[in-house]
Amino acid sequence: MIRHLLSGADLDAATATRILDTAAEMATVAGREVKKLPALRGRTVVNLFYEDSTRTRISFEAAAKRLSADVINFSAKGSSVAKGESLKDTALTLQAMGADAVVVRHPASGAPHRLADWVDGSVVNAGDGTHEHPTQALLDAYTMRSRLGRIAGLSVAVVGDVLHSRVARSNVLLLSTLGAKVTLVGPPTLIPVDIAQALAPGTDVSYDLDAVLPQSDVVMMLRVQRERMNDSYFPSAREYARRYGLDGPRMRRLPEHAIVMHPGPMNRGMEITPEVADSPRSTIVEQVANGVSVRMAVLYLLLGGNNR
């Protein structure tokens, strides 16, 4: 088992499958009256978040607590970071406190990799800039396998703001490793040149959502990240929704078994309509629940479960 989880590229097929299989076992804990395991008793997990987060931070906190770990939540707001403390000094502080694992989200791409050089414990990347978000890719893969029974051979369309999406990058890497066929779909301004081949040879790019839908087993809609946009990447929100939004008529063009995913938070009415988000095909709420199980599996395997 790997020591850190920094990128989807860190996972080969065997390691990724082991995490997914362990997550399936962890999911049974949610159905118990007492939703706790003693696996990480005495271990300390620090959630180090330099960006706002709801789902990911709470998910990691719930995962660690269900494994009986001690959890320290660190937010950059209201900490010494606001006074100018560097990431390295914060890392050394956590190291002195005996953190066994650090879950980090940071606006700078590559920050978790630097952090891994400065602490003895395991580092889990919970999102670094526009780079990667590997546990989101793992929970997406777990959701696909739970709903469709497999990952290998699936046709997955990742639609929207690929340029700013760390979720897209991690999913391309992981799903390709597990044997899925990934197609990136969006306006030319939001799909970097040569990104598909740079991440995983065999990944396709399309600028026509309607042409891709009938062949897709999974459609993963991405949030348009306006907070990261300094230029005008498309004429208007209405135009974007018309060309690349998933609405009822488009959803009905999908194969009968196909599912709709979204990492959240959603811009309802822009990349996805309420009709689609709330439909039986949607796995959006399942993804949140599955995230806890997957992150339990990651923490368990990184912090000694691999040796038990």
C-alpha positions as CSV (number, residue, x, y, z in Angstrom):
1,M,0.0,0.0,0.0
2,I,1.2,3.5,-0.8
3,R,2.3,5.9,2.0
4,H,0.6,9.0,0.7
5,L,-2.4,9.6,-1.6
6,L,-1.5,12.7,-3.6
7,S,-2.7,11.9,-7.1
8,G,-4.8,9.5,-9.1
9,A,-1.5,8.5,-10.8
10,D,-0.3,7.1,-7.5
11,L,-2.8,4.2,-7.8
12,D,-2.3,1.2,-10.0
13,A,-5.3,-1.1,-10.7
14,A,-4.6,-3.5,-7.9
15,T,-4.2,-0.7,-5.2
16,A,-7.3,1.1,-6.4
17,T,-9.4,-2.1,-6.4
18,R,-8.2,-2.9,-2.9
19,I,-9.4,0.5,-1.7
20,L,-12.8,0.1,-3.4
21,D,-13.2,-3.4,-1.9
22,T,-12.2,-2.1,1.5
23,A,-14.7,0.7,1.1
24,A,-17.5,-1.8,0.4
25,E,-16.7,-3.4,3.8
26,M,-16.6,0.0,5.5
27,A,-20.1,0.8,4.0
28,T,-21.6,-1.9,6.2
29,V,-20.7,0.2,9.3
30,A,-23.2,2.8,8.2
31,G,-26.0,0.4,8.7
32,R,-25.1,-0.5,12.3
33,E,-26.7,1.0,15.4
34,V,-23.2,2.0,16.6
35,K,-21.4,3.4,13.5
36,K,-17.8,3.0,14.9
37,L,-14.8,0.7,14.5
38,P,-11.8,0.7,16.8
39,A,-9.3,0.4,13.9
40,L,-7.5,3.8,14.3
41,R,-7.9,4.3,18.1
42,G,-5.0,6.4,19.3
43,R,-4.2,7.8,15.9
44,T,-4.5,11.5,15.1
45,V,-5.8,12.8,11.8
46,V,-5.5,16.5,11.0
47,N,-7.9,18.2,8.5
48,L,-5.8,21.1,7.1
49,F,-8.1,23.2,4.9
50,Y,-6.9,26.4,3.3
51,E,-10.0,26.6,1.1
52,D,-13.7,26.6,1.9
53,S,-15.3,23.1,1.9
54,T,-18.4,21.4,3.1
55,R,-18.7,17.9,1.7
56,T,-15.0,17.0,1.7
57,R,-14.1,18.3,5.1
58,I,-17.1,16.8,6.8
59,S,-16.7,13.5,4.9
60,F,-13.1,13.1,6.1
61,E,-14.0,14.1,9.6
62,A,-16.8,11.5,9.7
63,A,-14.5,8.9,8.2
64,A,-11.8,9.4,10.8
65,K,-14.3,9.5,13.7
66,R,-16.0,6.3,12.6
67,L,-12.6,4.6,12.7
68,S,-12.1,6.0,16.3
69,A,-9.3,8.3,15.4
70,D,-8.7,11.6,17.2
71,V,-9.5,14.5,14.7
72,I,-8.1,18.0,14.7
73,N,-9.8,20.4,12.3
74,F,-7.6,23.3,11.1
75,S,-9.0,26.2,9.1
76,A,-6.7,28.8,7.6
77,K,-9.2,31.5,8.7
78,G,-8.6,32.5,12.3
79,S,-5.3,30.7,12.5
80,S,-1.7,31.8,12.4
81,V,-1.8,31.5,8.6
82,A,-3.8,34.7,8.7
83,K,-0.8,36.3,10.4
84,G,1.6,35.1,7.6
85,E,2.6,31.6,8.8
86,S,4.0,29.6,5.9
87,L,2.8,26.1,4.9
88,K,6.1,24.6,6.0
89,D,5.9,26.2,9.4
90,T,2.3,24.9,9.8
91,A,3.5,21.5,8.7
92,L,6.3,21.5,11.3
93,T,3.8,22.5,14.0
94,L,1.6,19.5,13.1
95,Q,4.6,17.2,13.0
96,A,5.6,18.3,16.5
97,M,2.0,17.5,17.7
98,G,2.3,14.0,16.4
99,A,-0.1,14.0,13.5
100,D,-0.3,10.5,12.0
101,A,-2.2,11.7,8.9
102,V,-2.8,15.2,7.3
103,V,-5.7,15.7,5.0
104,V,-4.9,18.9,3.1
105,R,-6.8,21.2,0.7
106,H,-4.9,24.1,-0.6
107,P,-5.4,26.7,-3.4
108,A,-1.9,26.1,-4.8
109,S,-1.4,23.1,-7.1
110,G,1.4,20.8,-5.7
111,A,1.0,21.9,-2.0
112,P,0.3,18.4,-0.8
113,H,3.4,17.1,-2.5
114,R,5.5,19.7,-0.6
115,L,3.8,18.8,2.6
116,A,4.6,15.2,2.2
117,D,8.3,16.1,2.3
118,W,8.0,17.9,5.6
119,V,5.9,15.5,7.8
120,D,6.5,11.9,8.8
121,G,2.8,11.0,8.7
122,S,0.7,10.2,5.7
123,V,-0.6,13.0,3.5
124,V,-4.0,12.8,1.7
125,N,-4.7,15.3,-1.0
126,A,-8.2,16.7,-0.6
127,G,-7.9,19.1,-3.5
128,D,-5.0,21.2,-4.6
129,G,-5.8,24.2,-6.8
130,T,-6.8,23.0,-10.3
131,H,-4.6,20.0,-10.1
132,E,-6.2,16.9,-8.5
133,H,-8.7,15.5,-6.0
134,P,-7.9,11.7,-5.8
135,T,-10.5,10.6,-3.2
136,Q,-13.3,12.2,-5.2
137,A,-12.2,10.1,-8.1
138,L,-12.2,7.0,-5.9
139,L,-15.7,7.7,-4.6
140,D,-16.9,8.3,-8.1
141,A,-15.4,5.0,-9.2
142,Y,-17.0,3.2,-6.2
143,T,-20.4,4.7,-7.1
144,M,-20.1,3.6,-10.7
145,R,-19.2,0.0,-9.6
146,S,-22.1,0.0,-7.1
147,R,-24.6,1.1,-9.6
148,L,-23.4,-0.6,-12.8
149,G,-21.5,-3.6,-11.4
150,R,-18.2,-2.8,-13.1
151,I,-15.8,0.0,-14.2
152,A,-13.8,-1.7,-17.0
153,G,-15.4,-1.1,-20.3
154,L,-17.7,1.7,-19.3
155,S,-18.0,4.8,-21.4
156,V,-17.7,7.9,-19.2
157,A,-18.4,11.4,-20.4
158,V,-16.9,14.1,-18.2
159,V,-18.7,17.3,-19.2
160,G,-18.1,21.0,-18.5
161,D,-15.3,23.1,-17.0
162,V,-12.4,20.7,-17.4
163,L,-9.9,23.5,-17.5
164,H,-10.4,24.4,-13.8
165,S,-11.4,20.9,-12.6
166,R,-9.2,18.9,-10.3
167,V,-12.0,16.3,-10.2
168,A,-11.8,15.8,-14.0
169,R,-8.0,15.2,-13.9
170,S,-8.1,12.6,-11.1
171,N,-11.0,10.8,-12.7
172,V,-9.3,10.6,-16.1
173,L,-6.2,9.1,-14.5
174,L,-8.1,6.6,-12.2
175,L,-10.9,5.5,-14.5
176,S,-8.4,4.9,-17.4
177,T,-6.3,2.8,-15.0
178,L,-9.4,0.7,-14.1
179,G,-10.3,0.2,-17.8
180,A,-13.0,2.8,-18.5
181,K,-13.1,4.8,-21.7
182,V,-13.2,8.5,-20.8
183,T,-14.4,11.4,-23.1
184,L,-13.9,15.0,-22.1
185,V,-16.8,17.2,-23.3
186,G,-17.1,21.0,-23.2
187,P,-16.5,24.2,-25.0
188,P,-13.0,24.5,-26.6
189,T,-12.1,27.3,-24.2
190,L,-12.6,25.0,-21.2
191,I,-10.7,22.0,-22.4
192,P,-6.9,22.5,-22.4
193,V,-5.1,21.6,-25.5
194,D,-3.6,18.0,-25.4
195,I,-4.9,17.4,-21.9
196,A,-6.5,14.1,-22.8
197,Q,-3.3,12.6,-24.1
198,A,-1.2,14.2,-21.4
199,L,-3.2,12.5,-18.7
200,A,-4.1,9.2,-20.2
201,P,-3.5,8.2,-23.8
202,G,-6.8,6.9,-25.4
203,T,-8.9,9.6,-23.7
204,D,-11.1,11.4,-26.2
205,V,-12.2,15.0,-26.5
206,S,-15.6,16.2,-27.9
207,Y,-17.2,19.6,-28.2
208,D,-20.6,18.2,-29.0
209,L,-22.5,16.9,-25.9
210,D,-25.5,15.6,-27.9
211,A,-23.3,13.4,-30.0
212,V,-21.7,11.7,-27.0
213,L,-24.8,11.1,-24.8
214,P,-26.3,8.0,-26.7
215,Q,-23.0,6.1,-26.2
216,S,-22.4,7.0,-22.6
217,D,-22.9,4.7,-19.6
218,V,-22.0,7.5,-17.2
219,V,-22.3,11.3,-17.6
220,M,-20.4,13.3,-15.0
221,M,-21.3,16.9,-15.0
222,L,-18.7,19.4,-13.7
223,R,-19.4,22.7,-11.9
224,V,-18.6,25.8,-13.8
225,Q,-16.0,27.4,-11.4
226,R,-16.6,31.0,-11.9
227,E,-14.5,31.9,-8.9
228,R,-11.4,30.7,-10.8
229,M,-12.3,32.5,-14.0
230,N,-10.6,35.8,-14.8
231,D,-11.7,35.9,-18.5
232,S,-14.9,35.2,-20.4
233,Y,-14.8,31.6,-21.4
234,F,-18.3,31.5,-22.9
235,P,-20.8,34.1,-24.0
236,S,-23.3,33.7,-21.2
237,A,-24.7,31.3,-18.6
238,R,-27.8,30.8,-20.8
239,E,-25.7,30.0,-23.8
240,Y,-23.6,27.5,-21.7
241,A,-26.7,25.8,-20.4
242,R,-28.1,25.5,-23.9
243,R,-25.0,23.9,-25.4
244,Y,-23.6,21.9,-22.4
245,G,-26.2,21.7,-19.7
246,L,-27.9,18.4,-18.9
247,D,-31.7,18.8,-19.0
248,G,-34.6,16.4,-19.2
249,P,-34.6,15.9,-23.1
250,R,-30.9,15.3,-23.1
251,M,-31.1,12.8,-20.2
252,R,-33.7,10.8,-22.1
253,R,-31.2,10.4,-24.9
254,L,-29.0,8.3,-22.6
255,P,-29.1,4.5,-22.6
256,E,-31.6,3.1,-20.2
257,H,-29.0,1.9,-17.7
258,A,-26.9,5.1,-17.7
259,I,-26.3,7.2,-14.6
260,V,-25.8,10.9,-14.0
261,M,-23.1,12.1,-11.6
262,H,-21.9,15.4,-10.2
263,P,-19.2,16.0,-7.6
264,G,-21.0,19.0,-6.1
265,P,-21.7,21.7,-5.3
266,M,-24.1,22.2,-8.2
267,N,-25.2,25.2,-10.2
268,R,-28.7,24.1,-10.7
269,G,-30.1,25.4,-13.9
270,M,-26.7,25.9,-15.5
271,E,-24.8,22.6,-15.9
272,I,-27.7,20.5,-14.6
273,T,-31.4,21.1,-14.2
274,P,-33.3,20.2,-11.1
275,E,-35.3,17.6,-13.1
276,V,-32.1,15.7,-13.8
277,A,-30.4,16.3,-10.4
278,D,-33.4,14.9,-8.6
279,S,-34.1,12.0,-11.0
280,P,-33.6,8.2,-10.2
281,R,-30.7,8.3,-12.6
282,S,-28.8,10.8,-10.4
283,T,-26.2,9.4,-8.0
284,I,-25.4,12.8,-6.4
285,V,-26.6,12.0,-2.9
286,E,-25.1,8.5,-3.1
287,Q,-21.8,10.0,-3.9
288,V,-21.8,11.9,-0.7
289,A,-22.6,8.8,1.3
290,N,-20.0,6.7,-0.6
291,G,-17.4,9.4,0.1
292,V,-17.4,8.6,3.8
293,S,-16.9,4.8,3.1
294,V,-14.1,5.4,0.6
295,R,-12.3,7.9,2.9
296,M,-12.6,5.4,5.7
297,A,-10.9,2.8,3.5
298,V,-8.1,5.3,2.5
299,L,-7.3,6.3,6.1
300,Y,-7.5,2.7,7.3
301,L,-5.1,1.4,4.7
302,L,-2.7,4.3,5.0
303,L,-2.6,4.2,8.8
304,G,-1.8,0.6,9.4
305,G,-4.8,-1.4,8.2
306,N,-2.6,-2.7,5.5
307,N,-0.4,-4.5,8.0
308,R,-3.2,-6.0,10.2
